Amino acid sequence: MSKEEKIKKILLESGFEDKDIIFGRVNLGTGRKYLRVGYWRPLSDELVEKLNLYEDRYYDEDCGYKYSYDY
């Protein structure tokens, strides 16, 4: 089972909807992989720790903080 499949399984078991679990890759030289949930929603500290993720957030003037998670 891939890392993405494991993350998705735990998020689904935690009550998230499949359509809200989005995996991506940054194309700005690093190629880092990231996860976002819904419209850049935060995850609980417990889930971040359980999934071994690294939180990345930035402030958007229109929407407030947006969260993604490197893995």
N, C-alpha and C positions, 0 to 999 in steps of 0.2 A: 504494500500500500504506500503510495507517495505521501510526501509531507502535506501537500494540498488536500489529499483525500482524508488524511487523519484530522487536519484542522477542520475541514468541512463537517466531518462526522460528529466531532465534539460540539461544534456550533449548532448543528441541527438538533442534537440531543439536549442542548441548552435552551432550545426554544426559538432559535433564529430561523427565518424562512430561507429556502434555497435561493430564491431570487435576490435576496439581500446580501449574499456572500459573493464577493467579487475579488478575484485574484488578478494581479497585473504585474508588469515588469517595467521599470523605469528605463527609458532609452537614452538617457543623458550620460553615456559613457560607463556608468557603473553596472548597468544591467540588473540591479538589485530587484528581488521579488518582494511584492507587498500584498497585503490583504486590506480590503476595506469592507465595512459592513454598512449596508443601507447607504444613506447619503452622508458618508464620512462620520458615522456615529462612533462614540467611544465604547470600548469594551471595559468590563470590570477588571480591576487589578488581579482578581483571582483567575479569570480566564486568560489574561495576558501571561501570567506566570505559568499556568497549566499548559498553555500552548507554546511556551518558550518564544514569545514574540517580543519585538522591540517597538515601543510606541513612538510614532512620529506625528507631531501635530503642528499646525500652523494656523495663524489667525487670518481670517478673511473678513474684510470690512462689512460685507453684506450678510454673511452667514454666521459669523463667530468662528469658534475653533472647529477645524476639520481634522479628523484622526485617521491615520493609516498605520499599518503594522508591518514592519519588516520581519522576515523569517528566514 
